[in-house]
């Protein structure tokens, strides 16, 4: 798996439900909630993915999710009792329960960060489940960030349906867009003037605070002999 901040990553929160009327397992991934998840969003450096590249932080979170759920979902989708549970006294009962979801479709969903993780995880699940079960995996996501390059997005077209509301900026914001905005603003005279004034105020305040700290830290003057 991709690594960014070492052990800072935590398992992404999710909810798994079964819709027996539609023969679907629904895996819903939670959106941004904690500081750790914010840090994951900030890891925008690209990582290889689906013939292109993907957002490194969200890809790592998707890999963690798939690593945790691959075995249980394989059992639910195929009806096969996991090897570690075969031969036990409850194997027949477990096989009976798993038979109910055999052949179900796996649908991933989420919003914002959860949407990005769900979209990437859907591709990983298709690859790692393989066979018929892998072909029954798809994602429907909402306000999905721009998490993959153009060629990777083309490869995901048959797997992921991304829903965008109006002019929502989240699906449109990405590193190149931010660089373009920075360059455009840097060429505006009012921005340069405002930035110059703001920087002057910040440095003046910092120097004043530093002087105060140095004054407090200085030893008291010695008494005259």
C-alpha positions in Angstrom: 0.0 0.0 0.0 1.0 3.6 -0.5 2.6 5.3 2.6 2.5 8.9 3.5 2.4 9.7 7.2 3.3 6.4 8.6 0.9 5.2 11.3 -1.2 8.4 11.2 -3.8 6.6 9.0 -6.8 5.0 10.7 -9.4 2.7 9.3 -12.0 4.6 7.4 -15.5 4.3 9.0 -18.1 2.5 6.9 -21.5 1.0 7.1 -22.4 -2.3 5.3 -26.1 -3.1 4.7 -28.0 -5.7 2.6 -30.9 -4.7 0.4 -32.5 -8.1 -0.2 -35.2 -6.6 -2.5 -32.6 -5.4 -4.9 -30.1 -8.1 -4.2 -27.4 -5.7 -3.3 -24.8 -5.2 -0.6 -24.4 -1.5 0.1 -21.0 -0.3 1.4 -21.3 3.3 2.6 -18.0 5.2 3.4 -18.1 8.1 5.7 -16.9 11.6 4.6 -14.4 13.8 6.3 -14.6 13.7 10.1 -11.3 13.8 11.8 -7.9 15.6 11.6 -6.3 12.4 10.4 -8.7 12.4 7.4 -7.9 16.0 6.7 -4.2 15.1 6.6 -5.0 12.3 4.2 -6.8 14.7 1.9 -3.7 16.9 1.9 -1.5 14.1 0.5 -2.2 15.1 -3.1 0.9 13.6 -4.6 0.1 11.1 -7.3 0.4 7.3 -6.9 0.1 4.7 -9.8 -3.5 3.5 -10.3 -5.6 1.9 -13.0 -3.3 2.8 -15.9 -2.9 6.4 -14.6 -2.5 8.0 -11.2 -4.6 8.6 -8.1 -4.7 10.9 -5.0 -2.1 9.2 -2.7 -3.9 9.8 0.6 -7.3 8.6 -0.5 -5.9 5.7 -2.4 -4.2 4.5 0.8 -7.4 4.8 2.7 -9.2 2.8 -0.1 -6.5 0.1 0.1 -7.0 -0.2 3.9 -10.7 -0.6 3.5 -10.3 -3.3 0.8 -7.7 -5.2 2.8 -10.1 -5.3 5.8 -13.3 -6.2 3.9 -12.1 -8.4 1.0 -12.4 -11.7 2.8 -15.9 -11.1 4.4 -17.3 -9.6 1.2 -15.9 -12.5 -0.9 -17.8 -14.9 1.4 -21.0 -12.9 1.2 -20.9 -12.5 -2.6 -19.9 -16.0 -3.5 -21.5 -17.9 -0.6 -18.3 -19.8 0.1 -17.4 -20.4 3.7 -13.9 -18.9 4.5 -11.2 -21.5 4.9 -10.6 -20.6 8.5 -14.2 -21.4 9.4 -14.5 -24.7 7.4 -14.9 -27.9 9.4 -16.3 -26.2 12.5 -19.6 -27.1 14.1 -21.4 -24.1 12.8 -20.2 -24.4 9.2 -23.6 -25.7 7.9 -25.5 -22.8 9.5 -23.0 -20.2 8.2 -23.2 -21.7 4.7 -27.0 -21.3 4.9 -26.7 -17.7 5.9 -24.1 -16.9 3.2 -26.3 -18.5 0.5 -28.8 -15.7 1.0 -26.4 -13.1 -0.4 -24.7 -15.3 -3.0 -24.7 -13.5 -6.4 -25.6 -10.1 -4.9 -24.2 -6.9 -6.4 -21.8 -4.8 -4.3 -22.5 -1.1 -4.5 -20.2 1.4 -2.8 -21.2 4.9 -2.0 -20.1 8.0 -0.1 -19.9 11.8 0.0 -16.8 14.0 -0.5 -13.9 12.1 1.1 -16.1 9.1 1.4 -16.9 9.3 -2.3 -13.3 9.5 -3.3 -12.4 6.4 -1.2 -15.5 4.5 -2.4 -14.7 5.2 -6.0 -11.1 4.0 -5.7 -12.1 1.0 -3.6 -14.7 -0.1 -6.1 -11.9 -0.5 -8.7 -9.7 -2.4 -6.2 -12.6 -4.7 -5.2 -13.3 -5.5 -8.9 -9.6 -6.4 -9.4 -9.2 -8.5 -6.2 -12.5 -10.3 -6.1 -12.1 -11.3 -9.8 -14.4 -13.6 -11.7 -18.2 -13.1 -11.6 -18.1 -11.4 -8.2 -15.7 -8.8 -9.4 -17.9 -7.9 -12.4 -20.8 -7.2 -10.0 -19.1 -4.3 -8.2 -19.9 -0.6 -8.9 -19.9 2.7 -7.1 -22.4 5.6 -7.0 -20.8 8.6 -5.3 -21.7 12.2 -4.4 -19.5 15.3 -4.6 -16.6 13.1 -5.5 -13.2 14.9 -5.4 -10.9 14.8 -8.4 -9.0 11.7 -7.2 -7.6 10.3 -10.5 -5.9 11.4 -13.7 -7.9 11.6 -16.9 -6.8 8.2 -18.3 -7.5 6.5 -15.0 -11.0 8.2 -15.0 -11.6 6.8 -18.4 -10.8 3.3 -17.2 -13.2 3.7 -14.3 -16.1 4.9 -16.4 -18.0 1.6 -16.4 -17.5 1.2 -12.7 -18.2 4.6 -11.1 -21.1 6.9 -11.4 -20.3 10.3 -9.8 -23.2 12.7 -9.0 -22.3 16.4 -9.0 -24.8 19.0 -7.7 -24.8 22.2 -9.8 -21.6 24.2 -9.4 -20.3 22.3 -6.4 -16.6 23.2 -6.2 -15.4 20.0 -4.5 -15.5 17.8 -7.7 -13.7 20.5 -9.6 -10.9 21.3 -7.2 -7.5 19.7 -7.8 -3.8 20.5 -7.7 -3.6 21.9 -11.2 -6.7 24.0 -10.7 -5.2 25.5 -7.5 -1.9 26.1 -9.2 -3.8 27.9 -12.0 -5.7 30.0 -9.5 -2.5 30.9 -7.7 -0.8 32.0 -11.0 -3.8 34.0 -12.0 -4.1 35.8 -8.7 -0.3 36.5 -8.7 -0.8 38.5 -11.8 -3.4 40.8 -10.3 -2.0 44.1 -8.9 -4.6 44.3 -6.1 -3.5 40.9 -4.9 0.1 41.8 -4.8 -0.7 45.0 -2.9 -3.0 43.3 -0.4 -0.4 40.5 0.1 2.4 43.0 0.6 0.3 44.9 3.3 -0.8 41.6 5.0 2.8 40.3 5.0 4.1 43.5 6.5 1.5 43.4 9.3 2.3 39.7 10.0 6.1 40.2 10.2 5.7 43.3 12.4 3.4 41.4 14.8 5.8 38.4 14.8 8.8 40.6 15.5 7.0 42.4 18.3 6.0 39.0 19.9 9.6 37.8 19.6 10.9 40.9 21.2 8.5 40.5 24.1 9.6 36.8 24.6 13.3 37.7 24.5 12.7 40.5 27.1 10.9 38.1 29.4 13.6 35.4 29.0 16.5 37.8 29.6 18.1 37.6 33.1 17.5 40.5 35.4 20.3 43.1 35.5 22.8 42.5 38.3 22.9 44.9 41.3 25.7 47.4 41.3 28.7 46.5 43.5 
